[in-house]
């Protein structure tokens, strides 16, 4: 018997860097903490991962030392702060608000004029030595007489408050009191740049969603939000001097809508898009600043510029400038013209951008700029010659250098993707390395600061699990453990070079993340792993410790309404079907491998009082299986429910099939159905072909396939011409099913005529000749053109209905 994942339906639980420069923390800070009502240990200078795991705080503090006794924080406990300090007023209010929200306990902020103390109170204390804890470090002392959060700087006080919030929410639910064991914590981040990037250009998010992401970042002590505001598919920031950037550049036709000129025919209410007004941006920036988060705006150049060039064609480089913004993904040839007129335009834009974003960094993109237009434009070639520029790559360096000089003249620092590294950039420019870590290594060796943001490890548009109801995204599976295992310090660097690594950032690209709630789902809990790698010491890095602390973290997510993916923790069900005996052997597992699995077969809810999974077991069909992962007495997700019967075990979803190739796999959403649900298909868009392995053909008499088609809205250049298409035998094409391999014997031919006019899923079927033995099958569409892209949703091989 061979095991395969089965596509049963399941319920999914969707359940500041404000200074002008980054200050690197000292590495010799220690912490004093008290645990919440539980075991505590004395930790040496380099605490063991096992002992750190007893504190359900993420990211784990650097140093923890226990002290005798405990304290009960009760309803009405005062939070003392200096009322003359606006920042302390804010932090005290924030602490009280979160504890009320998460525990239902009312703490009372109380402003004082001096060093007033109150037995049992929580006190915010500003240290007189501005260097003692650095910009973001803090100390906590939990004693029988009160809790003191101390820090040299406002950022540190805020992070100390976050840690206290976590200590008070290590258990879930409302409470009238929380008991903390006494301890001291001294903490500071490993890296000063701990970031996420949000792509609002490909899909536009509401201000409410952006603020919710900022709130969730603050819980994780993440401090940098790169805001991707411009790209080929949309311009999302209001620029008052150039109103067409948002009047035209912020809108596009949905892909596949009524032909190639749909943009000009659709009413504006039917167009897709949106932009942020300058007032909205100021509001979001202020909101982030109150949570110690600096927003880094990204204005792409010289490529990814279609939306701007469509709006103002005079700044483009080529002849065939489109008349509308594209709804396609991929690479495009449209570049800014690297002349003085364009540079004046971009400096005007950046002037308004810098008036809205007071942080020290401005991101200029610089990636994936195809140079064909520059090569073919005689005026640009003549200008290159007059400037003594040898080639188009050097021309981009000249262009970026001019923009960078302007940014520097305004007292800011330029950041760009690793393509900008070649030649001529300002010495204080920062490189963001996305094509692996090579860009960061080259940058620090050239004395530039660098941020690690490599694909695929820190690209959060990758799927988190193999489940059939994961949201759309890239086909690669990026697990929670993969993010946690990322090492941000390349081993080849010397100590002086390592000092140039500012930190790391994960990117939420949104080509395939069309819904606001999916942004949070794709970010969390992977952002928790990112946060611990970026904040905590390397000595405390331990997957099992981190995993054990995730139970409390998931409860915090639920309390705060943070949508997250349960993929790492929920139970996966694999079944080996014995059709002859109408039975199955069941294998249960979890991606993270943490906790214990409990299950039931009698429709009751699984718990620690039900059957614990210890290995594969057999069941008679039909049956309903419910399973859940429990860690330290807590269910990590809602139970998975599987209806197991002959038909469900014969059904395979495209996500459970093997792709014939793995060149550009994507998990793509089809059109919305009448129910509002969108089907999701796993397909390699360069080779739409699937394999189902190890099928026992004895007694099988029919094949059913649910198929759909979606617009081929991908700009992939010459790769499109290389896509293999089987020639159809009819005007509409067929789904071919071949035995053993994709050039094997044709055993079924399912005509597509009935599916052509159906925007949803069409069920196709065909009879099978009698066969025996175990075989693979290959499923592939025949068609004359790749647009539309035919996709397989599910396939079933059925026995005779007699």
N, C-alpha and C positions, 0 to 999 in steps of 0.2 A: 504494500500500500504506500502511496505517496500522499503527503499532506499538501493542501493548497488553501490559500485564504479564500473565504467565501463571502460574497457580497450581500450579507443580510442587512436589512435596514436597521438603523440604530438611532436612538435619540442622542443628539449632539449637545454637549453642554457649552452653550455660548454664554454659557452662563454670563550756582549762577556764576556762571563765570562772569561776574559783573566788573571785575577789575580790568584795567587796560592791557594786562598781560597775564599769562598763566604763570603761577608761582608753583614750583615743584615742592612737594612736602618733604620734610626731613624723614629719614628712614628709621629713626630711633625712638619713635613715640610709642608709649605703652598705654593700655586702657584698663580702667577699673569698672567692672560690671556687676550687677546682681541678676541671677537667673530668676525667671518666673516660676514659682512654686515647683521646684524640681531639683534634681541632683545638680551639684556644682562641684567643681574641682579646681585645685590650685594649678595654674598653668605656668610653665617655665617661660623664659624669654622667647623661645621658639616653640609655641604651643603645638601639641600633636593634633593631627586631623581628627582623631577619635574623640578627644576631649572637646574640641571646638564644636563637634556635631551636636553636643548637648544643648547648645544655645540656638534656638530656632530664629536666627536673625540672618537676613540676606541683604547685602553682602556681609560675611562674617567679619567682626572687628579684628584688628591686628593683635591686640593683647588684652587678656582678661585675667583678673586676679580676684579670687573670692575673699570675702571678709565674713566674720561671724554675724549671725542673726538674719533677720528679714524685716520687711516693712509692708504694711497693708495700705495700698493707695485706694481711698474710698471716695464715694460720691461727696462732692463739696470740697475736696482737697484743693488747696490754693496753688496756683502757678505764679510765683513771685518773679517780677521783672522790673527793670528800671523804666518807669513811665516816661522819662525824658527821651528814651531811645525808641524811635519809630520801628526799627527793625525788631527789637525785642518784643514790642507790642504785637507785631505781626506774628512772630514765631509762637508766642504764648497763645494767641488766638487759634493759630493753625493746630497746635498740639491739642488744645481743648476740643476743637471741631472734629478732628479725626477720632479721638477717643470716644466722643459722644456717638459718632456715626458707627464705629466698629464695635463698641462695647456697651453702648447705651448709658455710659457713666458721665455725669456732668462734673467736669473740673472747672475751677473758677479762676480765670486770669485776674491777677491783682497787682496793679502797678504801685511801686514804692518809690521813695525819694532817695533811698540809700541802701545800706546793706542789711535791711530788716530781714530777720529770719523767723520762721514759724515752724514749730515742731510738726513733722509729718508732711511738710510742703515740698513741692517741686520748685527748684530755683534755677533761673537762668543767670549765669555769672560770666561777665566779660573779664577776661584776664588782662592784667595791666601790661604784660609783656607781649607785644604784637607778634613776636616770632615764636612763642612757646609752642603753639599748635599749628602755626602756619595758616594759610588761607582757608583750608577746608577741614583741618583736624579739630578734634574735640576730646574732652574727657568727661566721663560720667562717674559719679560716686553715689552708690546706693548704700545708705546706712539705716540703722533702726530709727534715726531721727529725721530722715528726709532724703530727697534725691537732688543732687546738684549736677547741672549740665554746664560745663565750663569750656570756653573757647576764646581764642584771641580775636577771631574775626566773625562777622555775622554768618558767613557761610558755614563755619564750623558749628556755631550754635544751632543752626537749622538742622544740620546732619545729626547732631546729638539728640535733637528732639525726635527726628525720624527713628533713631535707634531706640529711644525710650518708647515710642509708639509700638515698635515691633516687640519689645520686651513685654509690653502690656497686652499684646494680642497673640501670644504664643498658644493660647487656647482660644477657641472660638465662642461666639455667642455673647449675649448681654450679661452683665454682672454688676453687682453693687460694690464689689471690691476686687482688687487684684493684688496678690501677694508676690512680692519680689524678694528673692534671696539677695543678700548684700554682696556687693562686689565693686571693683573699680575697673573702668575701661579707659584705655587711651587708644585713639584711633585716628588714622589719616589715610588718604587714598594712595594707592600704588602709582596711579597715573592721573594727571590733571585733565585729560580729555577722555570722557566716558560718554559716548554719544550714540544717538540714533539719527538716521536720515529719513525724512518723510517726503515721498514723491507726490506732490499735489498737482504736477503738470499733466501726467498721464491720466489720472483720475482725480477729480476735485473733491476735497473733504470739507465738511462744514466747520465753522469756527468752533462749534461745540465739540466736535470730534478731535480737533487739534488740541483744544484745552484738556480734554480727557486724556490724551496721550501725554501731555505735559504733566498732569497730575500723577499718572502712573509712573512716569520717569522719576519724579521726585521721590516716590516711595522706594525706588531702587538706588538712590543717590547718583543717578545719571545727570549730567550737567550740561551737555551740549546737544542741541537739536538743529541739525542741518535741514533747512527748508528748501526743497527742490522746487522752485517757483516758475521756472521757464524750461521749455523743451520744444521739440518739433510739434508735439500734440497739444500744446496750450501755453498761453502766457497768463499767469495767475496773479500778478501784482499790478495795482493801479499806478501808472506813471502819468502825472498830470500834464507834463509837457508833450506827451505822445499818446493821446487818448485812443488812437486806433489799435494800440497794443492789446487793449482789453475789449474794445468794441468789436474788433475783428478777430484778433489772435486768441481770444479766450473761448472760442466756440467752434465746434466741428459737428459734422453729421455723424450719427451712429454708423458704424461699419455695415455695409451691405444694404443701406437704405436707398431704395429706388434709383439705383444706377449711379454712374460716376459724377453726375452734377447735382446730387441730392441736396448739397449745402444751399444752393441758390434757389431751390424749389420748396424746401421745408420752411414752415413758419418758425420764428425764433423759439417758440415754446417747444418745438420738437428737436431743436439742436441740443447737443450735449456740451456742457462747459460750466463756466463760472470763474469768478476772480475775487480776490480780497481787496476791499477798499483800503485806503491808507488809514482811515480811522479804525477799521477792524484789525489791521496789522499792529497799530500802536497798542490796541487793547490786548492782543495776544502777546506782544513783546513784554508789556507790563505784567501780565499774568505769569509769564515764564520767569521774569526777573524776581517776582515775589517767591518763587520756588527754587531759586538759585540756578536757574537754567538760562544759558545764553543761546539765543537763536542766531544761527549763521545762515544768512540768505545765500542762495546759489542762483546766479544769473549766468546761464550757459553761453559760452563763446569759444572759438569761432564757429563751431558746429552745433548741432541740435538747435538750430536757429530758425526753423521753418516758420513757426508762429509769428516771430518778429518780422521776418522778411515778407511773408504774406501781407502783414499789416503795413509795412513800409518797404516796398520793392526796391527803392533807391539804395538801400543798404545791402542788397544782395550782390552776388558775384557772377551769376549765370544768366543765360537767356531765358530759359523755360521756367520762370518762377510760377508756382501754382497760384490759383486764385482763391484757394481756401485752405484751411488747416486740415491736416490729414487725420484720419482715424486708424491709420496703419501703424504697426510696431516695426522696429528694426532700424537699419541705417539709411540715412538720406544724404544726398550730395550737397544740400543747400548750406552755403557758408556765407558769413558776413564778408563784405568786401573790405580788405585790409587797407583802407585809405583814410585820409584825414577826416573826411566827412563822417565815415562810420565811427571812427574813434571818438569824434565829438559827440555823436549820438550816444555811444555807450557810456561816455563819461557823464553826460547829462542824466542818463538812466541811473548810473551808480551814485550820482550825487543825491538823487531822491531816495534811492535805496538806503544810503548811509544815514540820511536824516531820519529814517524809520527804525533802523537797527543800530543801536549804540554800541554793540559788542565789538571786540577788537578785530574780528575776522570777517572777510568777505570772500565767498567762494565763486570762482569764475569758470568752473567746469574744465574745459580744455580737452575733453575726451572724445574719441571716435569721430574726429573731423576728417572726413574723406576729402582729398585734395583735388579731385578731378576738375572742379570748376576753376580753381586757381590755375591749374595747368593749362586749361583751354582758353583762358581769358587773356587776350593780347595786352590789354592795359595793365593787368596785374603783373604779367611777365615783364613788361617794360619797367614798371615800378621796382620790381625785384632787382632788375639789372642796375637801375640808377642808385639803388641803396646798397649794391654789392652783396645781395643775398643769394646764396648759391642754389637753394632748393626750397621746395614748399614746406618742408618740415622746419627749416630755419625761419621761413616767413611766419609760421605760427608762433615760434619763439619770439620773434620781433614784435608781433602783434600783442601777445600776452604780456611781454615786457613793458610795452607802452601802457597798457591798461594797469599793470601792476605798479608802475611808477606813479600813476595817478592815485591809486589806492594808498600807496605809501605816503604820498604828499598830503593826504587827508588824515594821516596818523593811524591808519589801519594796516592790517596784515592780509596779504593775499593767500588764499588756499586754492589748490587746484588738484585735479586727478593726476595720476603719475605721468600722463603724456606731456605735461607742461615742463617736465624736468629738463628736457633737452635745450640747453643753451639760454643764456641771457635773462633769466628771471631775477627779480630782486633778491638780495641775500637773505632777507628775513621771510621769504615765502615758505609756505608749508606745503608739503606733498602728502596727498591722500592716496595710499597705495591700494588699488583695487584689482590689478592684474596679478594676483598672488602677492607675495611680500617683496618681490624683487625691486619694485619702485621705492619702497621704504629703505631697503639696504643701500640702493644707489643714492638716495636723498641724504641719508645721514653721513655717508662717506664724503658727500659734497658739502657738508656742514649745514644742511637744511634740516629743520624739524620735520617729523613725519608722523602720520597717523595710519594705523593699520586697519584696512577695511576690505580684506581680500574676498573675492568670489571663489568658490561658492560658500565658504565657511561662515561669512558674516553677511550673506545676502538672504534676508528674511522673506523674500518672495518665493524661496524654495519651500516645497511641501514639508510638513513636520512628520507626517506618517504615511503609511501605505493604504490607509482606510479608504473605502469607496466614497465616503462623504466628507473628505477633506475639501476645503475651498479650492478654487482654481489657483494655479501658480505654476512655477517651473516644475518639470518632472522629477528633478533631483530631490532626494529626501535628505533634509538637513535636520538631524535629530538634536534634541536638547543636549545630549551628551557630547555631540560633535562640537557644539558651541563651547561647552564647558572645557573641552580638551584643547582648545586653541591656545597656543603659546605665543604671547605677544612680543617676546624678545627673541629675535633671531640669534641663534647660537654663534654665528660667525662675527658678531659685532664686538668691538672692544668696549670697555667701560665708558670712555668719552663718547663713543658713537651711540651707545645705548641711552645716554642722557638726552639724545635728540628724539627719542621715541616719546611723543606726547601721550599716546594712548591708543584707543581703538574705538571703532564705530561700526555698528550694524546698519545696513541699508534696507529700507522698506520700499522697494520699487513697486509701482502699482499698475503696470500694464495689464495684469491679470487680476488685480485686487480692485474690483469695481465698487464694492459696497463698503460703507464706512465701518460697519462692525467687523469686517474682515481685516481691517488694519490692525486692530487690537488682537484679534485671534492669531494673526501671523507673527505678531511681535512677542506675545507672552505665551508660555513662560520663558521663551528663549532669551528675552531681555534680562531675566534674572540671572541666567548663566553668564551673560555678557557683563553684567554689573559686578558679579563676584570676581571674574577674571580681571576686570579693570580696577577694582577698588582694593581687594584683599591681598595680603601678602602671598607670595609664591609658596611659602612654607606651609600655609594652611590649605593649599589646594588639594581637595580630595572629593572625588565624585560621590562616594557613599555618604560622606558627611553632608554634602550639598543636597543630595537626594532626600536624606532624612529630614532636612529642614524645609523641604518643599511642601510638606503636608500643611504646616502652619501658613506658608506663603499662599497656597491655593485658597485657604480659608479667608485670608485677607483679600484676595482678589474677589471672592464671592461677596464679602461684606462691602467692598467699595464699588461693586458692579463692573469690575475689569473683565472684559471678555477674554478668554484664554483657550488655548488648545489643550485638550486632555490627552493628546496622542501619545505622550511618553508614558502615561500611567494607566490608561484604560486597558481592559483585557482584550487581547486579540484571540479570536477563535478560529482554529484550523480544524478541518474535518476530513477524514478519509472515509468515503462513502462506500458501503457494501450494499450495492443495489440488490443483489440476489436475496439477501436476508433482511432488507429494509432496516439496516442498522448503520451506525457510524462510530468510528473511533475519534474521540475529541482530544485535541491538544490545546491547552490554554497557555498564554504567555503575555508578558508586557514588554514594551520597548525598552524601558529603563531598567527592568530587572530588579526593582525595589519593592519591598513589602510582600504580602502574602495574598494569594487569590482565594476567594471564597465564592461558592456557586450554589445554585439551587436548580432543581428540575421540576418543582411542584408549583411554580408561579408565585412562590413567596419571595420576599426580598432577601438577597444574600447579606450575611453579616458574619461576625466572628462566631456566632452560635450555629452557623450552618456548615456545610461540608467544605473543608479546606482542600484545595487542589494539591495533589502530590505527584501526579504523573498522568499520562494518557489513560483514558477510560472509554469503555464502550457503552452505547445507549441504543435502545430500540426507538424507531421513528414512528410517528412524529413526536416531537418533544419541544418544550420551550426552556431554553437555558438562560439563566440570569447570572452574571458574574461581575465581581467588583474587586478592586485592589484595596487592601487595608494596610496602613502603615501606622504603627504606634497607636492603634485604636481608632484611627480616622480613615474613613472612606475617601480615597483620593479623587474619585470622580463618581458620577452617577452610574448605576449598574448598566452594563451592556446587556441588551435583550436580543436573543437570537431565536427565531422560529425555525426549527430544524425539521425538514420534511424532504420527501424525495425530490420535489421540484426545486426547492430552495438550494439543495446541495448539487443540483445539476446546472445551476445558473452561475455564470462568471461575468463579472464586471470588467470593463477595459482596464481598470486599475489592478485587477488580479491576474490579467493575462500578461504574457511576456511580449514586449515590443520586439519586432524583428531587428531593430537597430536602436541605438541610443545616442544619436547625433544631436538632435535638438528636441528632446521630449518636453511636452507641455501638457499641463492639465487645464483644459479649456472649457469655458462655460458656453453652452448653447443658448439659443433664445429662451426668454421666459415663457413657460407654458401657461395654460389657462389658470392653473392653480397658483401661479406666482413662483413656483419652484423652477430653477434652471438646472438642466442636466449638465453634468461635468464629464468630459471625455479625456482619457489619457491617450496621447498620440505623439509619435515623432513626426513633426510636420514635414520633414524632409523624406520620410518613408512611412506613409500611413499603412501599417501592416502589423498584424498581431499573431501570436502563437499560443495555442492552448496545449499544454503538455500532458502526456501519459493518460490518455482516455481509453477506458475499456469499452470497445465497440460492441461487445456481445449484447445482442438484443436491442441495440439502438436503431431507431427507424426514422427519425426526423431531426432536423436542425432548425432552430429559431434564432433570429438575430434582431435585436433592436438597433436601428441605425439612425443617424441624423446627418445634417450637413450645416456647416457654418462658413461664413466668409473667410477666404484666405487673405486676411489683412496683415500680411507680413512682407516687409521690404527686405529681401535677403539677397538682392543682386543676382550674380551668376549662379548662386546655389539653387535658385528656382528652376533654372533650365536643366539642372542635373537630377531633379526628382524623377524617379522611375515611375512611369504610369503604364499599367497594362492596357492594351488596346481593347475597347469594349466591342462586344458582338452585337449590341443593339444601340439604338439612338440614345438611350438613357443610362446605359452601363449596368453593371452587375456587381454583387459581392461574391467573389469566388472563394470556395473552400477546398484546399488541396491537402492531400494525405502526406504525412511525414515531414515534408518541407515545402517551401514556397514554389518549387518547380516540380512538385510531385503530381500525382494523379488527381484530376479534378473530380471531387466526389459530390459537390453541390454547387448550384449556380442560382443565386437569388436576385432576380431582376429588380432594378431600382426605380422603375417607372412610377410606382405608387408613392414613392417617397419624395419625388421631385418637388411637388407643390406643398409638401407638409413641412412647416417650419419647426415642428417638434420632433418627436421620436416616432418612427414607423416600424411596425413589427413585420418582418419578412420570414418566410418559412419555406422549406423544401424537404422532400422525401430523401432518405438515404437507402442505398442498396444494402442488403445484409452483409455484414462483415464480422470478423472476430479478431481477437488479439488486442494489444495495447498500442496505440499510435498517437503521434502528435498531429495537430492540424494547423494550417496556415490560413489566415483570413485576410484577403486583400481586395480592394475595390478596383474595378476597371473604369477608366474615364479618359476623356480626351484632354481635359484641362484640370489643373489643380484647384481652380476656383469655380464652384465652392469646394471646400475641403470635406470629403466624406469621412465620417467618423463612426466607430463602433462603440455602442454603449454597453450592450450585454449580448451574450451568446448562451444558448441552452441546447444540449444534445439529449433528445428524449427517447424513451423506449416506446414501443408500439402502444397505442391508446386502446387496443382491444383488451 
